[in-house]
Structure formats: C-alpha cells, structure tokens
Amino acid sequence: MTSILSSLSLFVSLAALIKTVVERRSPGSFPLLAFVRERFSTAALPISTHMLGLAAGSASILVPFTLFIVLGWVRVQPSANFSIPILTLMVVTLAGRILWAALEELIYRGALLPQISKWSPAWFGIILSAALFAFSHLEGRSANPDGLSLAVFILDGIGFGLVFLASRSLLPALFWHAGKNICIWLLYSQSTLQFAPGIFHAEITGPALWTGSPGKAGLVDVIVTAAIVLAALVISWGSLKRHSGWMKAQ
C-alpha cells in the first residue's frame, strides 16, 4: 500500500509538472526555463520574507532539539574531525539539500498546487498537494506508515503552500523547506543526499512517542510544526485573501 501511494503521488505530480510546462510553450522559448524563472521570481519580495521562511524551517528543528537537550532526552556528540575533503563534501551536501528542496517545491507547489486549484478552491489545492507531497515520502518506510511523520509532512506541505500563495513565489517556501532539511543534517547527521556528516551527531534517548526515533517524528515535532504553520497562516492572512484568485490563472 505504501509503494502504491508513493508511486501514485509521484505520477500525479510529474503529470502536473509536464502539463504546466507544456502550457507555456511558445515559438522561440524554452518553457521549462521560463517556468522555473516565473516560479522563483523575486519581484517585490523583501528579504525579510525569505528570512521568515528560513526561520520557520530552522525553528521546526531547533525548538524540539533545544527542548530535548533541556529535558535530557538527547545525547549530542561532535562529528569527526573536519578535513578539507570532509568540508568539500559538506558543501556538496549543502548544495544537494538546497537543490532537492527546490525540485520538490517546483513540482508540488509550483506545478501540482496550481493545477489542482484550477478546478477547486485554493485551500483545497493546498491541502491535497500537501497530502500528495507527504505520500511521496513514504517509499522505503515500513509497511504501516508512521502517522506522526505523515502528519508532519502534511503540515509542512500546507505551510509551504501558504507562503507560496501569499508571496506568489517559491523562494520563501524553498527557504523554509531547505532550512529544515539542512538543520536535520547538521544536528543529527541524518539526511538523504548526505555525502558528509553534519556538525553534530545527536542520539535521541527520550520517550519515542514524544521525541520520535531516527527518521520518524514524535508528538513534539507535530505540535511545533503545527504552531509554525498556524503562525504562517496568521501572518500571511491578508496576502492570502488578496491572492486567492491568483492560483487559478497559473
């Protein structure tokens, strides 16, 4: 069942990407490049908007991490000595995490969300695209997907969708997404596309229900992520109302 959901999510999302790019065909143009430029536009966006996205992504990891340290629920050890080859691989890992987050945002928010919103309200598009985004992360997990991890992925997807609609650019969502992934790598030395360890290696020792386990979320992660998404909704409410019809034209 897990593989089916993951494959279906990937198929639907890639179909939305292809359809979006094809719709932008015109003589003498390269539609994929035009689509990327359009979605990652920085027009009229203050730097504070990007920093808020970065703060949201970082806080979703740093707040639970700090709480676990205070409660004695995590053991933190520095990673191996940093040689020139290790530092080089860390830079490659950093670039890889950013590029992967950008690709996911381009597919799930940049293409899938607007395609869904053409025949549904924007709020429904945000939720459905977030669910498909979450399902795409189930591949390789247990046959019975962890509900708390799935909840965090869905909440993340909703947050990314909200800031995309509010700003009409994928950059704030990219800062949020990449900031979270990079913090996981730096603090826990656990990440896909990881060519070098992070700065620390943190071993969680607290109750699994609250802290989660390697690769899985706990209740604290769900609560913190939900609070951050709610804050993003409140902060961007005015922009969301103004741009509610923008998505259908995309």
N, C-alpha and C positions, 0 to 999 in steps of 0.2 A: 504493500500500500504506500509506503514511504517513497519508493522509487517511482511509482506511478504519479504521485502528487508532484514530486520534484521534476519529473520529465514533462508533465503537463504544463507546469508553471513555466519552464524554460521554453517550450514550444509556443505557448501563447505569447510570451513576452518577446521572443525573437520575431514572431509573425507581426506583432505590433511595431517593432523596430523597422522591419522591411517595408511595411505599409507606409509608415511615416516618412521614410527616406524616398520611396517611390513617388509619393505625393509632392515632393519637392523637385522633381525632375524638370529641367528647362534647358533649352539649347545653350551650349557653351558653359554649363555649370557642372560642378561635382556635388551632387545632392547630399552625400554623407558629410562632406566637409562643411557645407552650408548649414546642415542640421546641427553639427557639433558647435559651430560658431554661434548659432542662434541660441542654443540651449545654455551655453556657458557665457552668455553675454554679461558684461559688467556695467551696462548702461544705467546711469542714475542710481547705482548702488553704493552707499557709503561703506567705508572699510569696517565700520562698527557692525554692519550686518553680517559680514563674514566672520568677524571676531566672536559674535554671539553664537554663530553656528559652531565654531571651534570650541567655545566654552561649553556649549551644550554637550557635544560629543565627549570632551575630556571629563566633564563633571559626571557623566553617566558611569565612568570607570573609577575616577579618583574619589568620589564620595563614598561608594561602597568600600573601596580599598582602604581609605582612611579610617572608616568605621571598624573594619575588621582588625586593623592594627590596634586601635584603642581597646577593643574587646579581647585582644589576644587570639584572634581567630585566623591569623595568617603568620607564616614564618617567611621572612624576606632575606635573601642572600644575594650579594652582588654576583653578576655573571663572571665568566672567565676574563682574564686579562685582555685588554683591548690593544691588539697589534694592528699594524697597518692593513694587513689582509682582512682582519675582522671588521675594522672600521669601514673598509671599502664595501664589504658585504652588507654592513648595516645601512649604508647609503643606498645600495641596490634594493634592499628590503624596504626601506622607507619609500623609495620611488615606486616599487611594486605595489605597496599598500595603497598609495595615492591613486595610481593608475587603475587598479582593480576597483576601488570605490567609485572612481569617475565612470568606469564602464557600467557598473551596476546602476548608478544614478541615471546614466544616459538611457539605459534600457527600461528600467522600471518606473522612473519618474518622467524622464524626458520623452519617452515614446508610449509606453503602456498606459500611463495615467491619462494623458490627453485623449488617446483613442477610446478608452472606456468612458471618459467624460463627454464624448460626442453624443452618446445615447443615454446618459444618466446624469444626475446631479454631481457636482464636483466632489461633494463629501463622500458619495458612494464610490466614486473613482479612486479617491484617496485610500479608502478602507480596502477595496478589492485589490488594488495594486499592492498595498501593504501585505495582504494575505498571500498573494502570489509570490511576492518577494520573500516572505517567511518560508513558504513551501519549498522554494528553490534551495534553501539552506538545509533541507532535511536529508539530502543524499549523503550516505556514509554514516548516518546516525543509527541508533537502534531501531528495531522493527516497530517499537512503540515510542514515537517521538516524545521527548520531554516537553510537557506542557508549559513549564515556566520559560524555557528557552524560546519556544514558539511564541509565547506572549511578548517576550522582549523584542523578537524580530518584528512582530506585527506593530508594536508600539513605535519602534524605530522607523519602520516604513511610513507610519502615519505622520510622525514628526518630520521626516524628510519631505513628504508630500505637502505638508502645511507650509513649510518655508519655501518650497518651490513655487507654490501658488501665490504666496504672499509677496515674494520678490520677483517672480517671473524669470528667475534664473536658477540654474542648478548649482551655482557656486556655493551659496550658503549651505545647501544640503550636502554638497561634497565636503565642505569643511567639517560639518557635523559627523558625517559618516567616516571620513578618513581620520579625524581626530580620535574617535572612539577606537577604531581598529589599531591605530598606532599606539595608543595608551595600553591596550591589551598586550600588544607585542612588547613594549618597553618594560612594563611592570611584571608581566607573567611569563614572558618568553614563549608565548603560545600564539601562533598565528599561521594562517595559510600563507603561501608565498614567502616563507621565512627562510632566509639564507644565512642568518646570523642570529645569535641570542640577543635579547633586549638588554637593558641596563641591569635589570634585576631578574631573579627567578623567585617568584612568590609561590609558596605552597600553602594552600588553604587547609586549615585544620579545624575550623568551626563546624557547627551542625549543618549538614548538607542542605536541609530544607531552606535555611536562611542564606547560606553562602554559595550554594551550588557546588559543583565539582569541576575538574578540568574539562573545559569545552561545554559546560552546561551552566545555565543561570540559576540563581536562587531567588527567594522572595524579596530580598533586599534589592536585587537588580531590577525586578519588576516594579517595585514601589518607586525607586529612584527614577527609572526611565519614565514611568507614568507621570511623575511630578514634573519632569523636564518637558515632556510633550504638552502637558497642561499649561505650563508656563509659556511655551512657544505659542500655543493657541491664544492665550490671553494677550500676549504682546503683539501678535500679528493679526488680531481680530479685525481691526479697521481695514487693513490691506486686503484681508481675505474677502471681506464684504465688497470692496471696490472691484476686486479682480474675479469675482465669482463667475462671470460670463466669459472671461478671457480664455479659459481652458478649451471651450468648445470650438474656438477658432483656430486651434493649434493642430 
